[in-house]
Amino acid sequence: MKLSGKNTLSAIVLTTLLTACAGKEEPAVKVEDLKNPVWHLVSLDGKEIKPSADNRTPSLKVDSRMTATGFSGCNDYLGQAVLNTDNHEFQIIKMISSQKLCLKEQVAQEKVIVQALNQRTHIQILQGKMTLKNKKHTLIFEAKRK
């Protein structure tokens, strides 16, 4: 079968694009990447997160024993972080939290954050930002070292 110049060029471009995509495999997230910084939520489903009246933002900290602690928008939480480096998945299991009286807006936002953290999410850490994404939600955290 003889290919025209246009078809040959299209085949070359397609092959080059597929090769480039295959060669740029996503870097694995390591346990060490999670530890040390306090991760502050800067975006939830594409919307910027603003600090609360007491100047707090939702956060996540993972210690050397993979204990996850943080602030979910109104309440503080504690749980066990699980990182699957092969599948790029992150999850917090056995989560408990305080039970403060919260504003309606805080409750709605907190519910999304807690549900996302409790489910397996795809994790990516690049240039001081951690993205957790599942079928419904995308949370973007920024590292703040103390």
C-alpha positions as CSV (number, residue, x, y, z in Angstrom):
1,M,0.0,0.0,0.0
2,K,1.4,3.4,-1.0
3,L,0.9,6.3,1.4
4,S,0.5,9.9,0.3
5,G,2.8,12.6,1.7
6,K,0.0,13.8,3.9
7,N,-0.7,10.3,5.4
8,T,3.1,9.7,5.9
9,L,3.4,13.0,7.7
10,S,0.4,12.2,9.9
11,A,1.8,8.8,10.7
12,I,5.2,10.3,11.7
13,V,3.5,12.9,13.9
14,L,1.3,10.4,15.6
15,T,4.2,8.0,16.3
16,T,6.3,10.8,17.7
17,L,3.5,12.0,20.0
18,L,2.8,8.4,21.3
19,T,6.5,7.8,21.9
20,A,6.8,11.1,23.7
21,C,3.8,10.4,25.9
22,A,5.1,6.9,26.7
23,G,8.5,8.1,27.6
24,K,7.3,10.6,30.2
25,E,6.0,8.3,32.8
26,E,4.6,10.0,35.9
27,P,7.2,10.1,38.7
28,A,6.3,7.8,41.7
29,V,5.4,9.5,44.9
30,K,7.5,8.3,47.8
31,V,6.6,8.3,51.5
32,E,9.4,10.8,52.0
33,D,7.6,13.2,49.6
34,L,4.6,13.3,51.9
35,K,6.5,13.9,55.2
36,N,7.8,17.1,56.7
37,P,5.7,19.8,55.0
38,V,2.3,20.8,56.2
39,W,0.1,20.6,53.1
40,H,-2.4,23.4,52.8
41,L,-5.4,23.1,50.5
42,V,-5.3,25.9,47.9
43,S,-7.9,24.6,45.4
44,L,-11.0,22.4,45.6
45,D,-12.5,21.4,42.3
46,G,-10.9,24.4,40.6
47,K,-12.1,26.9,43.2
48,E,-9.6,28.8,45.3
49,I,-9.7,28.1,49.0
50,K,-9.6,31.1,51.3
51,P,-8.6,31.1,54.9
52,S,-11.3,30.9,57.5
53,A,-12.1,33.8,59.9
54,D,-9.4,32.5,62.3
55,N,-6.9,32.4,59.4
56,R,-6.8,28.6,59.0
57,T,-7.0,26.6,55.8
58,P,-7.7,22.9,55.4
59,S,-4.5,21.0,55.8
60,L,-2.8,17.7,55.9
61,K,0.4,16.5,57.7
62,V,1.9,13.1,57.5
63,D,4.5,12.0,60.0
64,S,7.1,9.3,59.9
65,R,4.7,6.6,61.1
66,M,2.2,7.6,58.3
67,T,-0.2,9.2,60.8
68,A,-2.2,11.8,59.0
69,T,-3.4,14.9,60.9
70,G,-5.0,18.1,59.8
71,F,-7.8,20.6,59.6
72,S,-10.7,19.9,57.3
73,G,-12.3,23.3,57.3
74,C,-14.0,23.3,60.7
75,N,-12.8,20.2,62.5
76,D,-9.4,18.7,63.2
77,Y,-8.9,15.1,62.1
78,L,-6.5,12.1,62.6
79,G,-6.1,8.9,60.6
80,Q,-3.7,6.5,59.1
81,A,-2.3,7.5,55.7
82,V,-1.9,4.8,53.1
83,L,0.3,5.3,50.0
84,N,0.4,2.8,47.1
85,T,3.4,3.8,45.2
86,D,2.8,1.4,42.3
87,N,-0.7,2.7,41.5
88,H,-0.1,6.4,42.6
89,E,-2.9,6.1,45.2
90,F,-3.4,7.8,48.5
91,Q,-6.0,7.4,51.2
92,I,-6.6,8.1,54.9
93,I,-8.2,5.2,56.7
94,K,-9.5,5.0,60.3
95,M,-10.2,8.7,60.3
96,I,-11.6,10.4,63.4
97,S,-12.4,14.0,63.9
98,S,-13.5,16.6,66.4
99,Q,-17.2,17.5,66.3
100,K,-17.4,21.3,66.4
101,L,-20.5,23.3,65.5
102,C,-19.8,24.6,62.0
103,L,-21.3,27.1,59.5
104,K,-23.4,25.5,56.7
105,E,-20.7,26.5,54.1
106,Q,-18.0,25.0,56.2
107,V,-19.9,21.7,56.6
108,A,-20.4,21.4,52.8
109,Q,-16.8,22.0,52.0
110,E,-15.5,19.8,54.9
111,K,-17.8,16.9,53.7
112,V,-16.1,17.0,50.3
113,I,-12.6,17.1,51.7
114,V,-13.2,14.3,54.2
115,Q,-14.9,12.1,51.6
116,A,-12.0,12.6,49.2
117,L,-9.4,11.9,51.8
118,N,-11.2,8.7,52.9
119,Q,-11.3,7.3,49.3
120,R,-8.5,6.1,47.2
121,T,-7.3,9.1,45.2
122,H,-4.7,9.5,42.5
123,I,-1.8,11.3,44.0
124,Q,0.8,13.5,42.2
125,I,3.5,15.7,43.8
126,L,5.3,18.2,41.6
127,Q,7.1,21.4,42.4
128,G,5.7,21.8,46.0
129,K,2.1,21.0,45.0
130,M,0.2,17.8,45.8
131,T,-2.8,16.9,43.7
132,L,-5.3,14.3,45.0
133,K,-7.9,13.4,42.4
134,N,-10.8,10.9,42.2
135,K,-13.8,10.6,39.9
136,K,-15.6,13.4,41.6
137,H,-13.1,15.8,43.1
138,T,-9.7,17.4,42.8
139,L,-7.8,18.7,45.8
140,I,-4.6,20.7,45.3
141,F,-2.4,21.3,48.3
142,E,0.7,23.4,48.6
143,A,3.7,22.5,50.8
144,K,4.5,24.9,53.7
145,R,7.5,23.8,55.6
146,K,7.8,24.9,59.3
